Amino acid sequence: MKLLVVATLLVFTSAAWSHKVTSAFPSGAAPLTQGELTSALEGREFTAQPQHGPSWRLAYRKDGTFTVSAGDFSDKGKWRAGESAVCTDGEKLKFLCNTVRAKDGKLFFQRKDREVMQLIPE
């Protein structure tokens, strides 16, 4: 019986470790100015893969509108860049700012739940 309890605890512990969400930016990831972030996002589309769930598709249009889709969910609205943050105001997702940093030409986006994902250009 003790062996079964220990084995069960090991399975649950290893499962919890394997599902750890990355909440820190990569070492050396740098904040972006408003101008740098606007240049990096404006007119571009990206994909991002969260730890759990479907991949995201994000588009930041030059006219200041954005779209996001993930699985069956989609939203659209207005976006703007701030100092190392992209702010969106969607029809479903109300006003929200997410921190964005860069390292080695790659963009990293921090979700509301603090998970950090890489934005991969399409």
Secondary structure, DSSP 8 states (H G I E B T S, - for coil): -HHHHHHHHHHHHHHHHHT----S--TT-EE--HHHHHHHHTTEEEEE--SSS--EEEEE-TTSEEEEEETTEEEEEEEEEETTEEEEEESSS-SEEEEEEEETTEEEEE-TTS-EEEEEE-
